[in-house]
């Protein structure tokens, strides 16, 4: 984060007159690990604005350790799609996904599983207590127009 990012975001939220609780920022785990102390300070400043924070791609190459995860002021942990995609074929990945969801729950952090493509994955994730999922099983990425059309169908 740049030095003025938090102040700039706060000013924009105020100018737009929106509830900051409606905004969730996704932070890549690699960016957090580059300077954990500084990132933690910035994340705390963002939370003070009232926005929700998600740590993206947990389980990738640059994932924080458990002690670091406990320090970070985050609301949501996004489980890396490579874990989810392999959980049916590899029991160790299934156990890892279950463990991450359990750990996050114990820390009071919600989970989002990325890359859900099968009903079996969805069922396992629900059984493990995953808070939310995203992936092609539910919808491919949509343009704004396609998203608005889908919303109109509801």
Secondary structure, DSSP 8 states (H G I E B T S, - for coil): --TTHHHHHHHHHHHHT--GGG-EEEEEHHHHHHTHHHHHHHHHHHHHHT-EEEEEEETSTT---HHHHHHS--SEEEE-HHHHHHTTT-HHHHHHHHHHHHHHHHTT-EEEE----SHHHHHHHHHHT-SEE-STTT-----HHHHHHHHHH-
